[in-house]
Amino acid sequence: MKELDHITINPEVCLGQPTIRGMRITVSIILKQIASGMTKEEILQAYPELVEEDIVQSLKYAAWLSSEKAKSLPLKKVVNA
């Protein structure tokens, strides 16, 4: 998917979490910083190796994940002994 070409998943980097261009900066780190109120400019200043497109694609990736259908797990009946 070309529009998410900055997002990489490698089982040998950050335990397979989605990262930015194979670096050890995870998508979740960027999302948590945005959620805490940091601006793009502040994130780019904190991580000079990032570019604005990395942040944009992190948000697009999160939006794509949240649009996936969730399936319920079957519940086990607990019997009190």
PDB file of N, CA, C and O in Angstrom:
ATOM      1  N   MET A   1       0.849  -1.165   0.000  1.00  0.00           N
ATOM      2  CA  MET A   1       0.000   0.000   0.000  1.00  0.00           C
ATOM      3  C   MET A   1       0.900   1.235   0.000  1.00  0.00           C
ATOM      4  O   MET A   1       1.533   1.545   1.009  1.00  0.00           O
ATOM      5  N   LYS A   2       0.954   1.925  -1.109  1.00  0.00           N
ATOM      6  CA  LYS A   2       1.856   3.065  -1.283  1.00  0.00           C
ATOM      7  C   LYS A   2       1.608   4.171  -0.280  1.00  0.00           C
ATOM      8  O   LYS A   2       2.553   4.811   0.181  1.00  0.00           O
ATOM      9  N   GLU A   3       0.350   4.409   0.066  1.00  0.00           N
ATOM     10  CA  GLU A   3       0.060   5.524   0.968  1.00  0.00           C
ATOM     11  C   GLU A   3       0.547   5.288   2.390  1.00  0.00           C
ATOM     12  O   GLU A   3       0.554   6.214   3.202  1.00  0.00           O
ATOM     13  N   LEU A   4       0.954   4.058   2.702  1.00  0.00           N
ATOM     14  CA  LEU A   4       1.510   3.760   4.026  1.00  0.00           C
ATOM     15  C   LEU A   4       2.922   3.176   3.893  1.00  0.00           C
ATOM     16  O   LEU A   4       3.299   2.285   4.654  1.00  0.00           O
ATOM     17  N   ASP A   5       3.687   3.669   2.945  1.00  0.00           N
ATOM     18  CA  ASP A   5       5.010   3.103   2.704  1.00  0.00           C
ATOM     19  C   ASP A   5       6.053   3.497   3.749  1.00  0.00           C
ATOM     20  O   ASP A   5       7.180   3.004   3.695  1.00  0.00           O
ATOM     21  N   HIS A   6       5.713   4.366   4.692  1.00  0.00           N
ATOM     22  CA  HIS A   6       6.635   4.711   5.782  1.00  0.00           C
ATOM     23  C   HIS A   6       6.445   3.773   6.980  1.00  0.00           C
ATOM     24  O   HIS A   6       7.280   3.735   7.884  1.00  0.00           O
ATOM     25  N   ILE A   7       5.346   3.021   6.980  1.00  0.00           N
ATOM     26  CA  ILE A   7       5.042   2.117   8.085  1.00  0.00           C
ATOM     27  C   ILE A   7       5.605   0.739   7.755  1.00  0.00           C
ATOM     28  O   ILE A   7       5.274   0.151   6.726  1.00  0.00           O
ATOM     29  N   THR A   8       6.464   0.230   8.648  1.00  0.00           N
ATOM     30  CA  THR A   8       7.071  -1.074   8.416  1.00  0.00           C
ATOM     31  C   THR A   8       6.823  -1.980   9.617  1.00  0.00           C
ATOM     32  O   THR A   8       6.726  -1.526  10.757  1.00  0.00           O
ATOM     33  N   ILE A   9       6.723  -3.274   9.325  1.00  0.00           N
ATOM     34  CA  ILE A   9       6.554  -4.268  10.379  1.00  0.00           C
ATOM     35  C   ILE A   9       7.594  -5.349  10.146  1.00  0.00           C
ATOM     36  O   ILE A   9       7.608  -6.012   9.109  1.00  0.00           O
ATOM     37  N   ASN A  10       8.458  -5.510  11.131  1.00  0.00           N
ATOM     38  CA  ASN A  10       9.529  -6.491  11.064  1.00  0.00           C
ATOM     39  C   ASN A  10       9.589  -7.180  12.423  1.00  0.00           C
ATOM     40  O   ASN A  10       9.795  -6.514  13.437  1.00  0.00           O
ATOM     41  N   PRO A  11       9.416  -8.492  12.465  1.00  0.00           N
ATOM     42  CA  PRO A  11       9.424  -9.203  13.747  1.00  0.00           C
ATOM     43  C   PRO A  11      10.714  -8.995  14.549  1.00  0.00           C
ATOM     44  O   PRO A  11      10.727  -9.202  15.762  1.00  0.00           O
ATOM     45  N   GLU A  12      11.784  -8.593  13.884  1.00  0.00           N
ATOM     46  CA  GLU A  12      13.063  -8.412  14.566  1.00  0.00           C
ATOM     47  C   GLU A  12      13.297  -6.974  15.037  1.00  0.00           C
ATOM     48  O   GLU A  12      14.333  -6.677  15.632  1.00  0.00           O
ATOM     49  N   VAL A  13      12.349  -6.091  14.776  1.00  0.00           N
ATOM     50  CA  VAL A  13      12.463  -4.691  15.211  1.00  0.00           C
ATOM     51  C   VAL A  13      11.273  -4.372  16.106  1.00  0.00           C
ATOM     52  O   VAL A  13      10.124  -4.478  15.678  1.00  0.00           O
ATOM     53  N   CYS A  14      11.543  -3.985  17.336  1.00  0.00           N
ATOM     54  CA  CYS A  14      10.497  -3.614  18.301  1.00  0.00           C
ATOM     55  C   CYS A  14       9.421  -4.693  18.448  1.00  0.00           C
ATOM     56  O   CYS A  14       8.231  -4.395  18.560  1.00  0.00           O
ATOM     57  N   LEU A  15       9.864  -5.943  18.447  1.00  0.00           N
ATOM     58  CA  LEU A  15       8.966  -7.093  18.635  1.00  0.00           C
ATOM     59  C   LEU A  15       7.824  -7.141  17.618  1.00  0.00           C
ATOM     60  O   LEU A  15       6.735  -7.631  17.919  1.00  0.00           O
ATOM     61  N   GLY A  16       8.078  -6.636  16.433  1.00  0.00           N
ATOM     62  CA  GLY A  16       7.078  -6.700  15.374  1.00  0.00           C
ATOM     63  C   GLY A  16       6.035  -5.598  15.396  1.00  0.00           C
ATOM     64  O   GLY A  16       5.096  -5.618  14.600  1.00  0.00           O
ATOM     65  N   GLN A  17       6.187  -4.634  16.300  1.00  0.00           N
ATOM     66  CA  GLN A  17       5.248  -3.515  16.316  1.00  0.00           C
ATOM     67  C   GLN A  17       5.454  -2.671  15.056  1.00  0.00           C
ATOM     68  O   GLN A  17       6.567  -2.620  14.532  1.00  0.00           O
ATOM     69  N   PRO A  18       4.414  -2.016  14.565  1.00  0.00           N
ATOM     70  CA  PRO A  18       4.583  -1.129  13.417  1.00  0.00           C
ATOM     71  C   PRO A  18       5.537   0.014  13.775  1.00  0.00           C
ATOM     72  O   PRO A  18       5.367   0.683  14.795  1.00  0.00           O
ATOM     73  N   THR A  19       6.534   0.225  12.928  1.00  0.00           N
ATOM     74  CA  THR A  19       7.524   1.276  13.156  1.00  0.00           C
ATOM     75  C   THR A  19       7.581   2.208  11.953  1.00  0.00           C
ATOM     76  O   THR A  19       6.968   1.961  10.915  1.00  0.00           O
ATOM     77  N   ILE A  20       8.332   3.277  12.128  1.00  0.00           N
ATOM     78  CA  ILE A  20       8.525   4.242  11.054  1.00  0.00           C
ATOM     79  C   ILE A  20       9.800   3.899  10.303  1.00  0.00           C
ATOM     80  O   ILE A  20      10.897   3.952  10.860  1.00  0.00           O
ATOM     81  N   ARG A  21       9.647   3.550   9.045  1.00  0.00           N
ATOM     82  CA  ARG A  21      10.759   3.274   8.137  1.00  0.00           C
ATOM     83  C   ARG A  21      11.822   2.350   8.731  1.00  0.00           C
ATOM     84  O   ARG A  21      13.014   2.534   8.483  1.00  0.00           O
ATOM     85  N   GLY A  22      11.395   1.359   9.514  1.00  0.00           N
ATOM     86  CA  GLY A  22      12.317   0.382  10.067  1.00  0.00           C
ATOM     87  C   GLY A  22      13.130   0.875  11.249  1.00  0.00           C
ATOM     88  O   GLY A  22      13.946   0.132  11.794  1.00  0.00           O
ATOM     89  N   MET A  23      12.917   2.120  11.649  1.00  0.00           N
ATOM     90  CA  MET A  23      13.616   2.650  12.812  1.00  0.00           C
ATOM     91  C   MET A  23      12.946   2.119  14.073  1.00  0.00           C
ATOM     92  O   MET A  23      11.887   1.495  14.005  1.00  0.00           O
ATOM     93  N   ARG A  24      13.547   2.362  15.186  1.00  0.00           N
ATOM     94  CA  ARG A  24      12.974   1.914  16.460  1.00  0.00           C
ATOM     95  C   ARG A  24      12.058   2.980  17.060  1.00  0.00           C
ATOM     96  O   ARG A  24      12.009   3.169  18.275  1.00  0.00           O
ATOM     97  N   ILE A  25      11.350   3.655  16.197  1.00  0.00           N
ATOM     98  CA  ILE A  25      10.311   4.599  16.612  1.00  0.00           C
ATOM     99  C   ILE A  25       8.996   3.978  16.166  1.00  0.00           C
ATOM    100  O   ILE A  25       8.733   3.840  14.971  1.00  0.00           O
ATOM    101  N   THR A  26       8.174   3.606  17.140  1.00  0.00           N
ATOM    102  CA  THR A  26       6.928   2.922  16.793  1.00  0.00           C
ATOM    103  C   THR A  26       5.810   3.913  16.482  1.00  0.00           C
ATOM    104  O   THR A  26       5.823   5.064  16.918  1.00  0.00           O
ATOM    105  N   VAL A  27       4.859   3.427  15.724  1.00  0.00           N
ATOM    106  CA  VAL A  27       3.665   4.216  15.424  1.00  0.00           C
ATOM    107  C   VAL A  27       2.972   4.587  16.735  1.00  0.00           C
ATOM    108  O   VAL A  27       2.460   5.697  16.876  1.00  0.00           O
ATOM    109  N   SER A  28       2.957   3.664  17.685  1.00  0.00           N
ATOM    110  CA  SER A  28       2.265   3.938  18.948  1.00  0.00           C
ATOM    111  C   SER A  28       2.918   5.084  19.726  1.00  0.00           C
ATOM    112  O   SER A  28       2.221   5.836  20.407  1.00  0.00           O
ATOM    113  N   ILE A  29       4.222   5.224  19.637  1.00  0.00           N
ATOM    114  CA  ILE A  29       4.889   6.353  20.302  1.00  0.00           C
ATOM    115  C   ILE A  29       4.377   7.667  19.730  1.00  0.00           C
ATOM    116  O   ILE A  29       4.068   8.599  20.472  1.00  0.00           O
ATOM    117  N   ILE A  30       4.290   7.732  18.414  1.00  0.00           N
ATOM    118  CA  ILE A  30       3.818   8.958  17.765  1.00  0.00           C
ATOM    119  C   ILE A  30       2.362   9.227  18.143  1.00  0.00           C
ATOM    120  O   ILE A  30       2.003  10.362  18.458  1.00  0.00           O
ATOM    121  N   LEU A  31       1.526   8.195  18.112  1.00  0.00           N
ATOM    122  CA  LEU A  31       0.110   8.374  18.443  1.00  0.00           C
ATOM    123  C   LEU A  31      -0.079   8.814  19.890  1.00  0.00           C
ATOM    124  O   LEU A  31      -0.926   9.660  20.175  1.00  0.00           O
ATOM    125  N   LYS A  32       0.698   8.250  20.799  1.00  0.00           N
ATOM    126  CA  LYS A  32       0.599   8.639  22.210  1.00  0.00           C
ATOM    127  C   LYS A  32       1.016  10.095  22.403  1.00  0.00           C
ATOM    128  O   LYS A  32       0.434  10.800  23.227  1.00  0.00           O
ATOM    129  N   GLN A  33       2.006  10.544  21.660  1.00  0.00           N
ATOM    130  CA  GLN A  33       2.429  11.930  21.780  1.00  0.00           C
ATOM    131  C   GLN A  33       1.364  12.878  21.242  1.00  0.00           C
ATOM    132  O   GLN A  33       1.117  13.933  21.827  1.00  0.00           O
ATOM    133  N   ILE A  34       0.743  12.515  20.149  1.00  0.00           N
ATOM    134  CA  ILE A  34      -0.346  13.331  19.612  1.00  0.00           C
ATOM    135  C   ILE A  34      -1.506  13.356  20.611  1.00  0.00           C
ATOM    136  O   ILE A  34      -2.092  14.409  20.866  1.00  0.00           O
ATOM    137  N   ALA A  35      -1.830  12.193  21.172  1.00  0.00           N
ATOM    138  CA  ALA A  35      -2.925  12.112  22.137  1.00  0.00           C
ATOM    139  C   ALA A  35      -2.650  12.938  23.389  1.00  0.00           C
ATOM    140  O   ALA A  35      -3.579  13.428  24.031  1.00  0.00           O
ATOM    141  N   SER A  36      -1.379  13.092  23.735  1.00  0.00           N
ATOM    142  CA  SER A  36      -1.035  13.884  24.922  1.00  0.00           C
ATOM    143  C   SER A  36      -1.003  15.383  24.629  1.00  0.00           C
ATOM    144  O   SER A  36      -0.776  16.191  25.529  1.00  0.00           O
ATOM    145  N   GLY A  37      -1.233  15.750  23.364  1.00  0.00           N
ATOM    146  CA  GLY A  37      -1.322  17.164  23.020  1.00  0.00           C
ATOM    147  C   GLY A  37      -0.127  17.739  22.284  1.00  0.00           C
ATOM    148  O   GLY A  37      -0.104  18.934  21.988  1.00  0.00           O
ATOM    149  N   MET A  38       0.867  16.912  21.983  1.00  0.00           N
ATOM    150  CA  MET A  38       2.023  17.430  21.248  1.00  0.00           C
ATOM    151  C   MET A  38       1.623  17.762  19.806  1.00  0.00           C
ATOM    152  O   MET A  38       0.787  17.085  19.208  1.00  0.00           O
ATOM    153  N   THR A  39       2.226  18.797  19.275  1.00  0.00           N
ATOM    154  CA  THR A  39       1.995  19.175  17.884  1.00  0.00           C
ATOM    155  C   THR A  39       2.975  18.412  16.990  1.00  0.00           C
ATOM    156  O   THR A  39       3.946  17.825  17.467  1.00  0.00           O
ATOM    157  N   LYS A  40       2.697  18.434  15.687  1.00  0.00           N
ATOM    158  CA  LYS A  40       3.629  17.826  14.733  1.00  0.00           C
ATOM    159  C   LYS A  40       5.015  18.435  14.886  1.00  0.00           C
ATOM    160  O   LYS A  40       6.025  17.733  14.866  1.00  0.00           O
ATOM    161  N   GLU A  41       5.043  19.738  15.036  1.00  0.00           N
ATOM    162  CA  GLU A  41       6.322  20.437  15.143  1.00  0.00           C
ATOM    163  C   GLU A  41       7.104  19.985  16.376  1.00  0.00           C
ATOM    164  O   GLU A  41       8.321  19.814  16.315  1.00  0.00           O
ATOM    165  N   GLU A  42       6.406  19.793  17.489  1.00  0.00           N
ATOM    166  CA  GLU A  42       7.061  19.344  18.717  1.00  0.00           C
ATOM    167  C   GLU A  42       7.598  17.916  18.573  1.00  0.00           C
ATOM    168  O   GLU A  42       8.681  17.598  19.063  1.00  0.00           O
ATOM    169  N   ILE A  43       6.839  17.076  17.908  1.00  0.00           N
ATOM    170  CA  ILE A  43       7.280  15.700  17.687  1.00  0.00           C
ATOM    171  C   ILE A  43       8.504  15.690  16.778  1.00  0.00           C
ATOM    172  O   ILE A  43       9.469  14.974  17.042  1.00  0.00           O
ATOM    173  N   LEU A  44       8.467  16.477  15.716  1.00  0.00           N
ATOM    174  CA  LEU A  44       9.605  16.540  14.795  1.00  0.00           C
ATOM    175  C   LEU A  44      10.850  17.089  15.491  1.00  0.00           C
ATOM    176  O   LEU A  44      11.969  16.684  15.177  1.00  0.00           O
ATOM    177  N   GLN A  45      10.657  17.988  16.415  1.00  0.00           N
ATOM    178  CA  GLN A  45      11.783  18.534  17.169  1.00  0.00           C
ATOM    179  C   GLN A  45      12.345  17.474  18.129  1.00  0.00           C
ATOM    180  O   GLN A  45      13.560  17.369  18.297  1.00  0.00           O
ATOM    181  N   ALA A  46      11.469  16.704  18.749  1.00  0.00           N
ATOM    182  CA  ALA A  46      11.899  15.661  19.683  1.00  0.00           C
ATOM    183  C   ALA A  46      12.582  14.498  18.959  1.00  0.00           C
ATOM    184  O   ALA A  46      13.478  13.856  19.509  1.00  0.00           O
ATOM    185  N   TYR A  47      12.156  14.235  17.733  1.00  0.00           N
ATOM    186  CA  TYR A  47      12.711  13.145  16.925  1.00  0.00           C
ATOM    187  C   TYR A  47      13.157  13.710  15.579  1.00  0.00           C
ATOM    188  O   TYR A  47      12.408  13.631  14.605  1.00  0.00           O
ATOM    189  N   PRO A  48      14.353  14.275  15.505  1.00  0.00           N
ATOM    190  CA  PRO A  48      14.804  14.923  14.265  1.00  0.00           C
ATOM    191  C   PRO A  48      14.926  13.977  13.075  1.00  0.00           C
ATOM    192  O   PRO A  48      14.986  14.427  11.931  1.00  0.00           O
ATOM    193  N   GLU A  49      14.963  12.668  13.333  1.00  0.00           N
ATOM    194  CA  GLU A  49      15.059  11.715  12.231  1.00  0.00           C
ATOM    195  C   GLU A  49      13.716  11.499  11.519  1.00  0.00           C
ATOM    196  O   GLU A  49      13.668  10.882  10.454  1.00  0.00           O
ATOM    197  N   LEU A  50      12.631  12.006  12.108  1.00  0.00           N
ATOM    198  CA  LEU A  50      11.310  11.899  11.488  1.00  0.00           C
ATOM    199  C   LEU A  50      11.071  13.046  10.512  1.00  0.00           C
ATOM    200  O   LEU A  50      11.681  14.112  10.602  1.00  0.00           O
ATOM    201  N   VAL A  51      10.163  12.785   9.580  1.00  0.00           N
ATOM    202  CA  VAL A  51       9.662  13.830   8.681  1.00  0.00           C
ATOM    203  C   VAL A  51       8.155  13.912   8.871  1.00  0.00           C
ATOM    204  O   VAL A  51       7.545  12.993   9.418  1.00  0.00           O
ATOM    205  N   GLU A  52       7.559  14.996   8.426  1.00  0.00           N
ATOM    206  CA  GLU A  52       6.122  15.190   8.631  1.00  0.00           C
ATOM    207  C   GLU A  52       5.299  14.033   8.074  1.00  0.00           C
ATOM    208  O   GLU A  52       4.294  13.649   8.672  1.00  0.00           O
ATOM    209  N   GLU A  53       5.704  13.479   6.953  1.00  0.00           N
ATOM    210  CA  GLU A  53       4.959  12.374   6.343  1.00  0.00           C
ATOM    211  C   GLU A  53       4.908  11.151   7.264  1.00  0.00           C
ATOM    212  O   GLU A  53       3.946  10.386   7.201  1.00  0.00           O
ATOM    213  N   ASP A  54       5.911  10.949   8.109  1.00  0.00           N
ATOM    214  CA  ASP A  54       5.889   9.844   9.063  1.00  0.00           C
ATOM    215  C   ASP A  54       4.711   9.995  10.022  1.00  0.00           C
ATOM    216  O   ASP A  54       4.038   9.017  10.345  1.00  0.00           O
ATOM    217  N   ILE A  55       4.469  11.205  10.467  1.00  0.00           N
ATOM    218  CA  ILE A  55       3.368  11.476  11.400  1.00  0.00           C
ATOM    219  C   ILE A  55       2.027  11.317  10.690  1.00  0.00           C
ATOM    220  O   ILE A  55       1.094  10.727  11.236  1.00  0.00           O
ATOM    221  N   VAL A  56       1.935  11.842   9.481  1.00  0.00           N
ATOM    222  CA  VAL A  56       0.699  11.728   8.694  1.00  0.00           C
ATOM    223  C   VAL A  56       0.358  10.255   8.462  1.00  0.00           C
ATOM    224  O   VAL A  56      -0.793   9.849   8.619  1.00  0.00           O
ATOM    225  N   GLN A  57       1.355   9.465   8.091  1.00  0.00           N
ATOM    226  CA  GLN A  57       1.085   8.055   7.824  1.00  0.00           C
ATOM    227  C   GLN A  57       0.769   7.288   9.105  1.00  0.00           C
ATOM    228  O   GLN A  57       0.009   6.321   9.062  1.00  0.00           O
ATOM    229  N   SER A  58       1.322   7.687  10.224  1.00  0.00           N
ATOM    230  CA  SER A  58       0.968   7.056  11.498  1.00  0.00           C
ATOM    231  C   SER A  58      -0.511   7.252  11.788  1.00  0.00           C
ATOM    232  O   SER A  58      -1.192   6.324  12.227  1.00  0.00           O
ATOM    233  N   LEU A  59      -1.007   8.455  11.544  1.00  0.00           N
ATOM    234  CA  LEU A  59      -2.423   8.741  11.749  1.00  0.00           C
ATOM    235  C   LEU A  59      -3.296   7.968  10.764  1.00  0.00           C
ATOM    236  O   LEU A  59      -4.350   7.454  11.140  1.00  0.00           O
ATOM    237  N   LYS A  60      -2.862   7.882   9.503  1.00  0.00           N
ATOM    238  CA  LYS A  60      -3.609   7.119   8.506  1.00  0.00           C
ATOM    239  C   LYS A  60      -3.650   5.639   8.883  1.00  0.00           C
ATOM    240  O   LYS A  60      -4.678   4.979   8.729  1.00  0.00           O
ATOM    241  N   TYR A  61      -2.528   5.128   9.375  1.00  0.00           N
ATOM    242  CA  TYR A  61      -2.466   3.726   9.788  1.00  0.00           C
ATOM    243  C   TYR A  61      -3.426   3.468  10.947  1.00  0.00           C
ATOM    244  O   TYR A  61      -4.137   2.463  10.955  1.00  0.00           O
ATOM    245  N   ALA A  62      -3.444   4.364  11.913  1.00  0.00           N
ATOM    246  CA  ALA A  62      -4.350   4.224  13.057  1.00  0.00           C
ATOM    247  C   ALA A  62      -5.812   4.271  12.591  1.00  0.00           C
ATOM    248  O   ALA A  62      -6.645   3.505  13.075  1.00  0.00           O
ATOM    249  N   ALA A  63      -6.111   5.155  11.670  1.00  0.00           N
ATOM    250  CA  ALA A  63      -7.473   5.250  11.143  1.00  0.00           C
ATOM    251  C   ALA A  63      -7.858   3.963  10.413  1.00  0.00           C
ATOM    252  O   ALA A  63      -8.981   3.477  10.547  1.00  0.00           O
ATOM    253  N   TRP A  64      -6.926   3.421   9.646  1.00  0.00           N
ATOM    254  CA  TRP A  64      -7.180   2.176   8.926  1.00  0.00           C
ATOM    255  C   TRP A  64      -7.424   1.045   9.920  1.00  0.00           C
ATOM    256  O   TRP A  64      -8.357   0.262   9.743  1.00  0.00           O
ATOM    257  N   LEU A  65      -6.599   0.947  10.962  1.00  0.00           N
ATOM    258  CA  LEU A  65      -6.787  -0.109  11.963  1.00  0.00           C
ATOM    259  C   LEU A  65      -8.133   0.005  12.667  1.00  0.00           C
ATOM    260  O   LEU A  65      -8.794  -1.003  12.916  1.00  0.00           O
ATOM    261  N   SER A  66      -8.536   1.219  12.985  1.00  0.00           N
ATOM    262  CA  SER A  66      -9.783   1.396  13.721  1.00  0.00           C
ATOM    263  C   SER A  66     -11.008   1.106  12.857  1.00  0.00           C
ATOM    264  O   SER A  66     -12.104   0.915  13.385  1.00  0.00           O
ATOM    265  N   SER A  67     -10.838   1.071  11.557  1.00  0.00           N
ATOM    266  CA  SER A  67     -11.977   0.785  10.685  1.00  0.00           C
ATOM    267  C   SER A  67     -12.146  -0.708  10.437  1.00  0.00           C
ATOM    268  O   SER A  67     -13.138  -1.129   9.842  1.00  0.00           O
ATOM    269  N   GLU A  68     -11.191  -1.505  10.885  1.00  0.00           N
ATOM    270  CA  GLU A  68     -11.295  -2.949  10.734  1.00  0.00           C
ATOM    271  C   GLU A  68     -12.418  -3.481  11.617  1.00  0.00           C
ATOM    272  O   GLU A  68     -12.675  -2.950  12.698  1.00  0.00           O
ATOM    273  N   LYS A  69     -13.070  -4.512  11.157  1.00  0.00           N
ATOM    274  CA  LYS A  69     -14.153  -5.113  11.930  1.00  0.00           C
ATOM    275  C   LYS A  69     -13.563  -5.946  13.062  1.00  0.00           C
ATOM    276  O   LYS A  69     -12.637  -6.732  12.861  1.00  0.00           O
ATOM    277  N   ALA A  70     -14.105  -5.760  14.228  1.00  0.00           N
ATOM    278  CA  ALA A  70     -13.688  -6.551  15.383  1.00  0.00           C
ATOM    279  C   ALA A  70     -14.620  -7.738  15.530  1.00  0.00           C
ATOM    280  O   ALA A  70     -15.830  -7.616  15.337  1.00  0.00           O
ATOM    281  N   LYS A  71     -14.065  -8.868  15.867  1.00  0.00           N
ATOM    282  CA  LYS A  71     -14.876 -10.061  16.091  1.00  0.00           C
ATOM    283  C   LYS A  71     -14.829 -10.392  17.572  1.00  0.00           C
ATOM    284  O   LYS A  71     -13.771 -10.353  18.200  1.00  0.00           O
ATOM    285  N   SER A  72     -15.972 -10.711  18.111  1.00  0.00           N
ATOM    286  CA  SER A  72     -16.047 -11.088  19.518  1.00  0.00           C
ATOM    287  C   SER A  72     -15.485 -12.481  19.705  1.00  0.00           C
ATOM    288  O   SER A  72     -15.649 -13.356  18.855  1.00  0.00           O
ATOM    289  N   LEU A  73     -14.828 -12.671  20.820  1.00  0.00           N
ATOM    290  CA  LEU A  73     -14.351 -13.997  21.181  1.00  0.00           C
ATOM    291  C   LEU A  73     -15.467 -14.732  21.893  1.00  0.00           C
ATOM    292  O   LEU A  73     -16.233 -14.127  22.643  1.00  0.00           O
ATOM    293  N   PRO A  74     -15.566 -16.028  21.668  1.00  0.00           N
ATOM    294  CA  PRO A  74     -16.609 -16.776  22.381  1.00  0.00           C
ATOM    295  C   PRO A  74     -16.310 -16.755  23.875  1.00  0.00           C
ATOM    296  O   PRO A  74     -15.163 -16.918  24.293  1.00  0.00           O
ATOM    297  N   LEU A  75     -17.344 -16.555  24.663  1.00  0.00           N
ATOM    298  CA  LEU A  75     -17.177 -16.509  26.114  1.00  0.00           C
ATOM    299  C   LEU A  75     -17.249 -17.930  26.669  1.00  0.00           C
ATOM    300  O   LEU A  75     -18.057 -18.752  26.238  1.00  0.00           O
ATOM    301  N   LYS A  76     -16.373 -18.187  27.641  1.00  0.00           N
ATOM    302  CA  LYS A  76     -16.419 -19.477  28.331  1.00  0.00           C
ATOM    303  C   LYS A  76     -17.366 -19.360  29.502  1.00  0.00           C
ATOM    304  O   LYS A  76     -17.358 -18.363  30.224  1.00  0.00           O
ATOM    305  N   LYS A  77     -18.158 -20.350  29.684  1.00  0.00           N
ATOM    306  CA  LYS A  77     -19.063 -20.356  30.829  1.00  0.00           C
ATOM    307  C   LYS A  77     -18.261 -20.772  32.050  1.00  0.00           C
ATOM    308  O   LYS A  77     -17.614 -21.819  32.049  1.00  0.00           O
ATOM    309  N   VAL A  78     -18.304 -19.954  33.089  1.00  0.00           N
ATOM    310  CA  VAL A  78     -17.585 -20.247  34.317  1.00  0.00           C
ATOM    311  C   VAL A  78     -18.541 -20.904  35.281  1.00  0.00           C
ATOM    312  O   VAL A  78     -19.613 -20.374  35.574  1.00  0.00           O
ATOM    313  N   VAL A  79     -18.149 -22.053  35.768  1.00  0.00           N
ATOM    314  CA  VAL A  79     -18.964 -22.777  36.720  1.00  0.00           C
ATOM    315  C   VAL A  79     -18.300 -22.654  38.072  1.00  0.00           C
ATOM    316  O   VAL A  79     -17.135 -23.015  38.239  1.00  0.00           O
ATOM    317  N   ASN A  80     -19.046 -22.141  39.041  1.00  0.00           N
ATOM    318  CA  ASN A  80     -18.513 -22.029  40.397  1.00  0.00           C
ATOM    319  C   ASN A  80     -18.465 -23.406  41.044  1.00  0.00           C
ATOM    320  O   ASN A  80     -19.440 -24.157  41.016  1.00  0.00           O
ATOM    321  N   ALA A  81     -17.326 -23.720  41.619  1.00  0.00           N
ATOM    322  CA  ALA A  81     -17.170 -25.035  42.266  1.00  0.00           C
ATOM    323  C   ALA A  81     -17.509 -24.973  43.731  1.00  0.00           C
ATOM    324  O   ALA A  81     -17.432 -25.987  44.426  1.00  0.00           O
TER     325      ALA A  81
END
